[in-house]
Amino acid sequence: MNILRAPTDTERATLGSLILDKDAAALGFRVLEPDHFGLPSHGSLYSLMRELYATAGVIDIPMLAGRLEIAGSEFGKDYLERLCNTVPTPKYMPQYIQELDLARFRRRIVTAHEDAIKALESGEDDKARDLIKWAIERSYIPESDTVEQQTDQALETIETEIRGGIVAAPTGFAALDSKLNGLRGGRVYTLYAHTGIGKSWFALQMALAAGRSGHKVYWFPKEMSALEMNIRLLALIAEVPTEPAKLRKSTNKQREALREAAEIRKEIPIVFDSRKSSLQEMIRTASALKGQVRLYVIDPIQMVTVDGTKEVYDEIRILMREFKAMALDTDSSVLLVSHINREASNNWDPSPHTMKGGSAIEQDSDVLMALARKPILEQPDSIVPAQLTIHKNRGGYPGRISLSWNGLIGRYEESESLVAH
């Protein structure tokens, strides 16, 4: 292995993170130097970026592209956009810096070693020692928080929890809130069920409860358009059916309820964004909205694309890792809606391993919930028993919540209190 080879992927991720995220930029421009980049072209690009950041406080792609053109750089706007598109997550900036610093350290050691040999051959022993010392002393490795800092942070979090100061969004189901203590920042929640059971409806009810409490919700729908999701939301608020045949038969009272729901909906901070299809686009969105969004919903996770992967399991594993990092980085809750395998269709209450990519999802989810009700072959407008099984609850206990499905208006309702699992 050539230890002088530049870690080009890390260099690209670093440069892209500097553009995408203000926290990554603040850290990167504070500690990185042009010679951290093994490719001279990347070092030159970084120098221009640092100059622009010093004057403008942000990295604007069109402005940077203009400066690159004036400087006669081989890079342009297209390359800058590709840098942003290939960033796993800006959260890893400290790791990127460590890797770049290690690569620079190796380059300096090898170069100093070669120069030291020449100095020794010339009888310049002191110069040889100074060369090695210079290479070592000029290496930068970011320091971790001290034990004291970490302990103080842990105690502060515990005291905040005791005072009830930890911000958590409600789920809309009292028994579920009791079990989970609400939807909390930094956690990944996975909801899975058979097709047609209404898992998206259940997730939408959770989102509506969070939005009504003033928490901003950002939903990435992969199987429906933003318009379809808004129609569902209006129907949910108005408690009217959404099927076209039923809407055509709606009463004046139901139509008035829909108009009132539209006014209420305008005050509820839920955004549906069906244009984003890739993991990278979702992470960039979350990074730009850092500190503003409490709940992200991805529905379903299996339809999110990941660049450079071919195997479904590898893709799910990457998605779970990055969505967890996104939750931690933005201090938000991430709700994933998951499909199950077709071969599990005979089991009306599916276990976690029936999910597509189940082992990876089960491992990296903080909370794992299965929604179940028996298929309704007749009288679809009836009210039927249902249940939500909490198979995994990090920091809590599993359990089962008794629900009912109201087929007339398409919503889940609590029917009994929580039953221990």
Secondary structure as GFF3:
##gff-version 3
##sequence-region A 1 421
A	DSSP	alpha_helix	8	20	.	.	.	ID=ss1
A	DSSP	alpha_helix	22	31	.	.	.	ID=ss2
A	DSSP	three_ten_helix	34	36	.	.	.	ID=ss3
A	DSSP	alpha_helix	40	56	.	.	.	ID=ss4
A	DSSP	alpha_helix	61	70	.	.	.	ID=ss5
A	DSSP	alpha_helix	77	85	.	.	.	ID=ss6
A	DSSP	three_ten_helix	90	92	.	.	.	ID=ss7
A	DSSP	alpha_helix	93	121	.	.	.	ID=ss8
A	DSSP	alpha_helix	125	137	.	.	.	ID=ss9
A	DSSP	alpha_helix	147	162	.	.	.	ID=ss10
A	DSSP	beta_strand	168	169	.	.	.	ID=ss11
A	DSSP	alpha_helix	174	180	.	.	.	ID=ss12
A	DSSP	beta_strand	183	184	.	.	.	ID=ss13
A	DSSP	beta_strand	188	192	.	.	.	ID=ss14
A	DSSP	alpha_helix	199	212	.	.	.	ID=ss15
A	DSSP	beta_strand	217	221	.	.	.	ID=ss16
A	DSSP	alpha_helix	226	238	.	.	.	ID=ss17
A	DSSP	alpha_helix	244	248	.	.	.	ID=ss18
A	DSSP	alpha_helix	252	265	.	.	.	ID=ss19
A	DSSP	beta_strand	270	272	.	.	.	ID=ss20
A	DSSP	alpha_helix	279	288	.	.	.	ID=ss21
A	DSSP	beta_strand	295	299	.	.	.	ID=ss22
A	DSSP	three_ten_helix	301	303	.	.	.	ID=ss23
A	DSSP	alpha_helix	312	330	.	.	.	ID=ss24
A	DSSP	beta_strand	333	338	.	.	.	ID=ss25
A	DSSP	three_ten_helix	342	344	.	.	.	ID=ss26
A	DSSP	three_ten_helix	352	354	.	.	.	ID=ss27
A	DSSP	alpha_helix	358	364	.	.	.	ID=ss28
A	DSSP	beta_strand	367	372	.	.	.	ID=ss29
A	DSSP	beta_strand	383	393	.	.	.	ID=ss30
A	DSSP	beta_strand	399	406	.	.	.	ID=ss31
A	DSSP	beta_strand	411	414	.	.	.	ID=ss32
A	DSSP	beta_strand	419	420	.	.	.	ID=ss33
###
